[in-house]
Amino acid sequence: MELLLPFILLIFASFFQGSFGLGMKYMSPLSWEAWWLVHVTIAMIIFPFIWTIVVIPDLFQIISSSPIESIQMAMLYGFLWGIGGIMFGVSVPYIGLSLTMGIVMGLAGSVGSLVPFFQGSNLTTDSVFKYVIGGLIISLIGVALTAKAGINRDKLQNLNNSNNSNIIKGILIAIVCGILSALLNVGFSNAAPIAKTAEEFGIITRNSSLAAWVVVLWGAFIMNALYCIYLLFKNNSWNSFKAIKSFKAYRWSFIAGLCWFAALGVYGQGAALLGDIGPVIGWPILLSLSLIISNFWAYRAGEWKNAKKPFNLLLLGLIILIGSSIVLGLGSTV
């Protein structure tokens, strides 16, 4: 059970990660920037703080006792990840959600795993190396197939009308987005000294990761909030907060915020229980399984209706993603 618990937590985290996007279907009548500002305030500030302060009453003392370099780097990586999140929204209109998701998830999973791995001390001499590389290669194949399935579906449904120049532009933006999106996990890995400080204060390993997330998300929130405020001024959309019949939009913004950090919080607990290798194998497992969950919701919503061949290709990609998770999981046993 001690070995299974981290992976059970990763599965739960993947469910939350793959489900939080459902709330984005219910933004109206709020403007995007109004809805998103409420969402990130809940997801990156309010919920993380409440959860963390409940299990870590000495949170601010722990942070002030942590190495300043770790705090600064954690916030910097969080801030850079925020730029990647914004670029995701820019890429989708050019190349569609499916291809954007495929590129971003593939790069975010691989880069977000490899950077912490090579920041470690043993590098390629570590016995887990072949599992990490093998699992990531299999994961990239699975992501590529799911992206291809999405592209084929969009063609059948006549949704993909972008010209070649827009496609190239969208792909380049998605590549940059995928690399920057990986930095959320890199920031979490580099915030490990903060979690270690929490353990020195008597906090159990599973909960110590929450202190690290609080710091990383400070940087992420600053970037997201600044961009939303910029759009609120640019579009003069402050009145959107007072829109009539907006309760449903606010409710889903709240739910999406809870799911978003629940994914990171539970993932952090699972990764912490796996030890130093946790961020290396846990991150691609999280993204792979969450891609399966998000496609399940898409199927339930009828997005794969009348697209039998693309859906069969999707199933193949998802099976391969499950296989990659198994390979990465085996890496924790060596």
N, C-alpha and C positions, 0 to 999 in steps of 0.2 A: 504493500500500500504506500510505503514511503517513496517508492520509485514512481508509482502511478499518479500520485497526487499532483505533481507539477504538470503532467500532461492532461489530467482532468481539468485543472485550472486553465490551461491553454485552450482547451476545447470550449469552455465557458466563455473565455475572453473572445474567441473567434466568433461565437454566436452574437455577442454584443457588437463587435467590430463590423460584422456583416449585416447587422440589422439597423444600426443607427441612421443610415442613409434613407430609411423609409420616411423619416420625418421631413426630409427635403421635398417630398411630394406635396406638403401642406404648408407652403410658405405664404400663399395668398391669404389675405389682402396686404400683408406686410411686404415691403420691398426686400430684395435679397439682403442688402446691407443691414437693415433693421433686424431681420430675422437672425442673420448670422451673428450680429453683435450680441444679441440675447443668448444665442446658442453657445458661443465661445466663452461668455462670462460664466455661464453655468458649468460648461464642460471643463474649462481650464482654471477657473478660480474658485467658485463657490463650492461645487461638489468635491473637488480634490481637497480643499481646505477642511471642510466639515469631516470627511472620511478620515483624513490624516490626523486632525487634531483630536479626534475621538480615541484613536489607538496610539497616538504619539503626543501626549499632553505637552512635552517639552520641545515641541517642533522648532520654535524660533531659537531656543538655546542651542539645539543640535545644529541648526543651520549656521548660526554665528560661530560655532566651534569647529565647523568644517573648513577644509582648505579653501582659501579664497579663489585659487586657480580653478578648482573643480566647480565652484559656483558660477564663475564667469564663463567657463567653457560650456557648462550645461545650459545656461541661458542663451549663449550664442548659438549653439546648435538648435535649440528650440526656436529661436528667432528665424534662423535660416530655413528651418522646416516650414515655418509660417509662409515664407515666400513661395515654397513649393506648393503648398495648399492653394494659394491664390492662382498659381500658374495652371493648376489642374482645371480650374473653372474656365481659364482662357483657352485651353487646348480642346476641350470637348466640342465647342461649336465648329471647329475646323475638321476634326477627324472622327467625331462621335464618341459616345461613352464607352463602348466596348473596346475599341482600339486604345483609347486613352487609358482605361483600366488595365489592359494587358501590359502596355509599356510601363506604366507607373508601378504596378504591383510587381512586375518582374525585376525592374531595376531597384525598387525600394527594398524588396526582399533580399536580393543578392548583395547589393552594396551595404545595406544595413546590417547584414550578417558578417561580411568579409572585413569591413573596417574594424569592428571590435575584435575580430579574430586576429588580425595582423597587428593590432595594438597590444596583443598579449605577448608573453615572453617566449613561448615555445615555438610559435609560428609553424612552419611546415613539418617540423620534427615531431609535433604532437600526434599521437596515435589517432586522434579524432579527426585529423585533417581530411582523410579520404572520405569520411562520412559527410563532412561539411560540404566539400566540393561536389561529391556525388549527389547529395541531396539537393544542392542548389541547381545543378545542371538539370536534374529531373524536374525540379520545380519550374525552371525557365521553359522547359518543353511543355509542361502542363499549362502554364500561363499563356504561351504562344498559341496553343491549340484553342484555349477558351477565347482568346482575342480573335482568332481566325473565325471561330464559330459566330462570334458577335458580328464581325464584318460581313460574313455570308448572310446572316439573318437580316442585317440592315439593307443589303442589296435586294433581297427578296421583298422587303417591305418598302423599297424605294425611299429609304431614309438617307442614303449616302449620296449627296449631290455635290460634294466638294470638288473643285477643280484641282489639278495636280499641284499648282503652286501653294494652294491652301493646305493640301495634304502634307506636303514637305514641311511647311511652316508649323503645322500642328504637331507633326511627329517630333520636330526639333524641340518644340516647347515641352512636349510630353517627356522627352528624354531628360531635359534639365529638371523638370518637375520630379521625375522618378529618383534622380540622384539626390535632390534636396529633401525629398520625402523620407529618404533613408536616414537622414540626420536626426530624426526624432529618436530612433533607437541608439544611434551613436551618442547622442546627448545623454540618454539614460545610462549607457555603458560608462561614459566618462563621469557620470554623477555617482559612481559606485563609492567613492570616499565619503560622500554624504550619508549613504546607507550604512557604511561601516561605522561612522560616528554614531548613528542612531543605535546600532548594536552595542556600542560601548556604553551607551546610556541605558542599556538593559532591554531594548526593543527586540522582539523576536525577528529572526531573519525574514520571515514572510512579510511582515509589516514594514520592515525598514526601507523597502523599496519605495514606499509611498512618499517618504521624505525626499527621495531623489526626484520623483515625478513632479512634486510641487515646484521645485526649482527650475526644472526643464520647462515646465509649462508657463512659468512667469515670462520667459523669453518668447514662447509661442504666442501667448496672449497679447503681448505688446505689439507684435507684428500684425496680428489679425485685427486687433482693436483699432490700430492706427489706420489700416486700410479701410475698415468699415466707416470710421469717422470721416475719412477723406471722401468716400463716396456719398455719405450723408450730406456733406457740404456741397460737393460737386453736383449732385442730382437734386439738391434741395428737398430731400425726402424725409426730413425729421418728422413731419406730420404723419408719416406711415405708422409710427408707434401708436397713434390714437385712431387708427382705422376702425371703422365700424365692423362688427362681427369678426374680430381678429382673435377671439379667445382660442379657437381651434389651432390657429397658427402658433400662438404662444405656448399652448399645451404641448404641441409636437416639438417645438424648439426646446422645451424643457426635457421632454422624454429623450430626444436625440442627444442632448447634452449629457444626461445621465448614462445613456448607453455608451457614448463615446469614451467617457473617462472610465466607466466600468470595465471596458475592454482593456484599457491601458493599466488600470489598477490591478485587475486580476492577472493580466499578462505579467506584470512586474512581480507579483507574488510567485507565480509559477517559475519565472526566470530566476528569481532569487533562490528558490529551493534547488535549482539545478546547479548552482554555484557559478564559478567564473565563466563557464561555457554557456550559461543560460541565455544571455542576449544573442549569442552566436546561432544557436539552433532554435531557440524559442521564437525569434522574430519571423523567420521565413515560415515556420509552422503556423504562426498567428495569421499572416497574410494569406497563405495558401488556403487554410480552412475558412477564413472569412470570405474569400472569393467564392468558395462553394456555397456558403450561407447566403451571400448576396444574390447569387444566381438562382438559388432556391426561391427566394422572395420574388425575383423577377419572373420565374416560371409561374408562381402562384398568381402573379398579377397579369398573366396572359401575354407577356412580352415575347414568348417563344411560340405563340400560336401560328399555325400554318407554316412552320419552318422545321420540318421533321429532320432533314439532313443536317442542317446546322446544329440542331439540338443533339443529335447523335454524336456529332463531333465535340460538342460541349461536354457530354457525358464522358467521353474518352479523356478529354483534358482534365476533368475533375477527378477521374480515377487515378490518373498519373499524379495529380497533386496530392492525393491521399498517399500514394506510394512514396512521394518525396518526404512527406511528414514522417512516415515510418522509418525511412533511411536516416533522417535527421534525429529521430528519437533514439535509434540504435547507437548514435554517436554519444549519447549520454551514459551508455553502459560500459564504454571502454576506458 
